[in-house]
Amino acid sequence: MEQTFIESVLPKLGLNNLLSMQKPPLSFTYDREGDALHVIFDEAKKSDRSALDKNDVIVTKRGKKVINMTILNASRFISTKQKL
């Protein structure tokens, strides 16, 4: 799933440079039942703020720094041949 995510989902969200970042994500996890993909850069704190954007992506920030992202309905970005 991770390789499919990197090749298919990131470019569609305009995030294809995610892994070349100075501090790449700590982990990627996919919740098949909830069809949600979690990208974790750092452990969230109670004071962090989350917001849902127009692409059904929940972005959690600490100030201007993105802490984690949850991509809802993640399978919409993957063709039927690639689905798990």
Buried (B, 14 or more C-beta within 10 A) or exposed (E): BEEBBBEBBBEEBEBEEBEEEEEEBEEBEBEEEEEBBBBBBBEBEEEBEEEEEEBEBBBBBBEEEBBBBBBBEBBEBBEEEBEE
